[in-house]
Structures are given as C-alpha cells and as structure tokens.
Amino acid sequence: MATYLPKEKMSEIFANYGGDAKNTGSAEGQAALFTFRITSLSAHLKANHKDHSTRRALLTLVGKRRRLLKYIAAKDIVAYRALIAKLGIRDFLK
C-alpha cells in the first residue's frame, strides 16, 4: 500500500468503488485509486511544470488506468460505463 495516502482515505475509495473497504484487489477500486493519484499528480504538475519525473509517473499511471479500464470494459461493459460516469472521466472506447 502507498504511504502517501492515509488508510482512511484509501479504505473510503475502495468502499465507494470496490464494493468493500477490504477488497483492495478489485479492478474498479484500483481504477478509482489510480484516478485519485492522477488528479493529485496533475495538480502538482500545474504548480511545478518542470518536474519531469512526476510527469513520467503521471503518464505511467494514465497508461495503467487505461489498460485496467480496457479490462473492465471487456469483462462487463455496463459496469465500465457506470464506473467512468462515477469517476467523471472520458470514455476512451469511443
């Protein structure tokens, strides 16, 4: 588990998206966690535009989230559409 995020916040993310706070392996919960990390890194990069290592980490996370969302879409398209609506992100399948 990541140390940058309090346990309460992480369990809240997994409870809201993964079904249970202890279900940290669910694909939906992982995608929500990646989205949370992406938004925090994006905010950091707006203030520190020369931080190239953070930019690389952000691009890596976006790729991981995209692959995970592609897996969710292949498994259950209805759950995928509900998840991206709940997360407020664009549909990359279109």
Backbone as CSV, one residue per row, in Angstrom:
resi,resn,N_x,N_y,N_z,CA_x,CA_y,CA_z,C_x,C_y,C_z
1,MET,0.832,-1.186,0.000,0.000,0.000,0.000,0.878,1.251,0.000
2,ALA,0.347,2.266,-0.564,1.095,3.512,-0.675,1.090,4.259,0.657
3,THR,2.202,4.890,0.962,2.318,5.598,2.228,1.880,7.053,2.117
4,TYR,1.716,7.556,0.899,1.346,8.950,0.711,-0.123,9.194,1.025
5,LEU,-0.910,8.143,1.137,-2.347,8.252,1.309,-2.741,7.649,2.653
6,PRO,-3.497,8.373,3.469,-3.922,7.794,4.748,-4.800,6.563,4.542
7,LYS,-4.749,5.654,5.495,-5.530,4.423,5.394,-7.025,4.714,5.303
8,GLU,-7.468,5.759,5.987,-8.890,6.093,5.973,-9.344,6.490,4.570
9,LYS,-8.530,7.295,3.898,-8.880,7.734,2.547,-8.856,6.560,1.571
10,MET,-7.857,5.691,1.722,-7.770,4.540,0.830,-8.946,3.586,1.043
11,SER,-9.300,3.331,2.295,-10.441,2.449,2.551,-11.739,3.091,2.082
12,GLU,-11.827,4.429,2.137,-13.007,5.124,1.622,-13.127,4.957,0.105
13,ILE,-12.006,5.070,-0.603,-12.015,4.894,-2.063,-12.454,3.484,-2.419
14,PHE,-11.888,2.479,-1.751,-12.249,1.096,-2.066,-13.671,0.769,-1.627
15,ALA,-14.144,1.392,-0.569,-15.529,1.155,-0.158,-16.507,1.752,-1.163
16,ASN,-16.188,2.919,-1.703,-17.083,3.572,-2.657,-17.085,2.901,-4.017
17,TYR,-15.934,2.416,-4.463,-15.825,1.907,-5.827,-15.612,0.399,-5.909
18,GLY,-14.973,-0.190,-4.912,-14.650,-1.611,-4.979,-15.655,-2.512,-4.312
19,GLY,-16.645,-1.941,-3.666,-17.660,-2.747,-3.009,-17.416,-2.915,-1.520
20,ASP,-16.167,-3.080,-1.119,-15.828,-3.278,0.292,-14.477,-2.622,0.553
21,ALA,-14.302,-2.093,1.745,-13.047,-1.411,2.084,-11.870,-2.372,2.101
22,LYS,-12.117,-3.650,2.368,-11.038,-4.629,2.423,-10.762,-5.265,1.065
23,ASN,-11.607,-4.983,0.075,-11.431,-5.558,-1.255,-10.517,-4.665,-2.087
24,THR,-9.231,-4.666,-1.740,-8.280,-3.775,-2.405,-7.835,-4.310,-3.750
25,GLY,-8.230,-5.521,-4.106,-7.822,-6.098,-5.376,-8.833,-5.916,-6.487
26,SER,-9.976,-5.339,-6.195,-10.992,-5.182,-7.232,-10.514,-4.212,-8.299
27,ALA,-10.826,-4.522,-9.534,-10.378,-3.693,-10.655,-10.998,-2.301,-10.587
28,GLU,-12.250,-2.222,-10.171,-12.912,-0.925,-10.075,-12.274,-0.054,-9.003
29,GLY,-11.937,-0.648,-7.866,-11.276,0.089,-6.794,-9.890,0.548,-7.196
30,GLN,-9.152,-0.318,-7.928,-7.823,0.061,-8.396,-7.902,1.222,-9.381
31,ALA,-8.891,1.184,-10.274,-9.058,2.276,-11.240,-9.397,3.575,-10.517
32,ALA,-10.203,3.500,-9.480,-10.538,4.694,-8.706,-9.317,5.234,-7.976
33,LEU,-8.484,4.343,-7.457,-7.258,4.764,-6.785,-6.297,5.425,-7.770
34,PHE,-6.169,4.837,-8.966,-5.337,5.455,-10.000,-5.862,6.836,-10.365
35,THR,-7.174,6.976,-10.450,-7.768,8.274,-10.788,-7.461,9.301,-9.709
36,PHE,-7.547,8.909,-8.447,-7.220,9.806,-7.345,-5.763,10.249,-7.433
37,ARG,-4.865,9.305,-7.710,-3.444,9.629,-7.820,-3.166,10.511,-9.031
38,ILE,-3.871,10.260,-10.137,-3.683,11.061,-11.350,-4.104,12.502,-11.103
39,THR,-5.219,12.708,-10.421,-5.666,14.080,-10.157,-4.696,14.800,-9.226
40,SER,-4.140,14.092,-8.242,-3.196,14.755,-7.340,-1.886,15.083,-8.057
41,LEU,-1.414,14.186,-8.924,-0.192,14.468,-9.678,-0.413,15.583,-10.693
42,SER,-1.601,15.647,-11.285,-1.902,16.724,-12.237,-1.887,18.072,-11.541
43,ALA,-2.445,18.123,-10.344,-2.429,19.372,-9.586,-0.998,19.773,-9.228
44,HIS,-0.177,18.793,-8.886,1.224,19.072,-8.572,1.954,19.622,-9.803
45,LEU,1.682,19.030,-10.971,2.364,19.465,-12.188,1.921,20.840,-12.652
46,LYS,0.714,21.260,-12.305,0.290,22.610,-12.658,1.121,23.650,-11.916
47,ALA,1.514,23.330,-10.693,2.330,24.251,-9.909,3.821,24.088,-10.205
48,ASN,4.237,22.872,-10.573,5.653,22.575,-10.800,5.831,21.985,-12.194
49,HIS,5.772,22.818,-13.197,5.749,22.334,-14.570,7.091,21.767,-15.048
50,LYS,8.156,21.969,-14.327,9.456,21.436,-14.729,9.796,20.107,-14.059
51,ASP,8.879,19.550,-13.295,9.106,18.292,-12.583,8.871,17.125,-13.544
52,HIS,9.925,16.732,-14.248,9.772,15.737,-15.300,9.613,14.320,-14.761
53,SER,10.140,14.025,-13.602,9.967,12.681,-13.043,8.511,12.461,-12.647
54,THR,7.858,13.504,-12.147,6.438,13.392,-11.820,5.614,13.269,-13.093
55,ARG,6.026,13.964,-14.146,5.321,13.857,-15.430,5.389,12.424,-15.962
56,ARG,6.560,11.802,-15.835,6.707,10.416,-16.281,5.845,9.479,-15.438
57,ALA,5.819,9.702,-14.135,4.979,8.877,-13.260,3.506,9.050,-13.613
58,LEU,3.112,10.275,-13.943,1.726,10.547,-14.329,1.370,9.797,-15.608
59,LEU,2.248,9.839,-16.599,1.976,9.139,-17.852,1.920,7.627,-17.650
60,THR,2.753,7.110,-16.760,2.716,5.685,-16.436,1.386,5.313,-15.800
61,LEU,0.926,6.142,-14.876,-0.348,5.876,-14.205,-1.518,5.942,-15.179
62,VAL,-1.488,6.902,-16.085,-2.570,7.019,-17.071,-2.619,5.758,-17.932
63,GLY,-1.462,5.251,-18.325,-1.417,4.018,-19.112,-1.928,2.823,-18.341
64,LYS,-1.557,2.724,-17.068,-2.049,1.626,-16.234,-3.557,1.684,-16.082
65,ARG,-4.074,2.905,-15.844,-5.521,3.056,-15.680,-6.242,2.707,-16.974
66,ARG,-5.679,3.104,-18.102,-6.308,2.805,-19.383,-6.382,1.295,-19.626
67,ARG,-5.282,0.583,-19.339,-5.300,-0.872,-19.507,-6.301,-1.529,-18.560
68,LEU,-6.378,-1.028,-17.346,-7.319,-1.580,-16.373,-8.762,-1.321,-16.805
69,LEU,-9.033,-0.118,-17.303,-10.378,0.188,-17.778,-10.732,-0.627,-19.014
70,LYS,-9.743,-0.914,-19.845,-9.979,-1.755,-21.008,-10.364,-3.168,-20.572
71,TYR,-9.719,-3.658,-19.526,-10.061,-4.968,-18.966,-11.478,-4.962,-18.410
72,ILE,-11.830,-3.916,-17.675,-13.173,-3.821,-17.094,-14.224,-3.764,-18.197
73,ALA,-13.938,-3.020,-19.271,-14.878,-2.907,-20.390,-15.068,-4.249,-21.080
74,ALA,-14.001,-5.024,-21.217,-14.118,-6.331,-21.859,-14.881,-7.310,-20.976
75,LYS,-14.742,-7.158,-19.667,-15.399,-8.060,-18.730,-16.890,-7.740,-18.587
76,ASP,-17.215,-6.438,-18.422,-18.598,-6.024,-18.209,-18.740,-4.569,-18.641
77,ILE,-19.320,-4.354,-19.814,-19.402,-3.009,-20.384,-20.322,-2.105,-19.573
78,VAL,-21.349,-2.658,-18.957,-22.266,-1.846,-18.149,-21.558,-1.333,-16.899
79,ALA,-20.777,-2.190,-16.260,-20.010,-1.778,-15.082,-18.958,-0.738,-15.462
80,TYR,-18.372,-0.892,-16.641,-17.380,0.073,-17.126,-18.018,1.445,-17.298
81,ARG,-19.166,1.492,-17.952,-19.830,2.783,-18.187,-20.272,3.425,-16.877
82,ALA,-20.726,2.602,-15.929,-21.114,3.140,-14.624,-19.897,3.689,-13.885
83,LEU,-18.775,2.996,-13.992,-17.557,3.428,-13.302,-17.017,4.730,-13.860
84,ILE,-16.953,4.871,-15.177,-16.409,6.111,-15.721,-17.346,7.283,-15.470
85,ALA,-18.644,7.008,-15.397,-19.578,8.083,-15.052,-19.382,8.503,-13.599
86,LYS,-19.159,7.532,-12.728,-18.958,7.819,-11.307,-17.627,8.539,-11.058
87,LEU,-16.594,8.158,-11.829,-15.283,8.786,-11.678,-15.208,10.131,-12.374
88,GLY,-16.052,10.344,-13.356,-16.049,11.610,-14.082,-14.930,11.699,-15.095
89,ILE,-14.600,10.579,-15.740,-13.547,10.582,-16.755,-14.163,10.269,-18.117
90,ARG,-13.393,10.548,-19.175,-13.880,10.339,-20.528,-13.851,8.865,-20.905
91,ASP,-14.705,8.494,-21.827,-14.755,7.139,-22.359,-13.730,7.022,-23.477
92,PHE,-12.699,6.211,-23.283,-11.665,6.105,-24.292,-12.036,5.106,-25.390
93,LEU,-13.124,4.370,-25.233,-13.517,3.385,-26.229,-14.160,4.024,-27.459
94,LYS,-14.634,5.235,-27.326,-15.327,5.882,-28.440,-14.388,6.352,-29.496
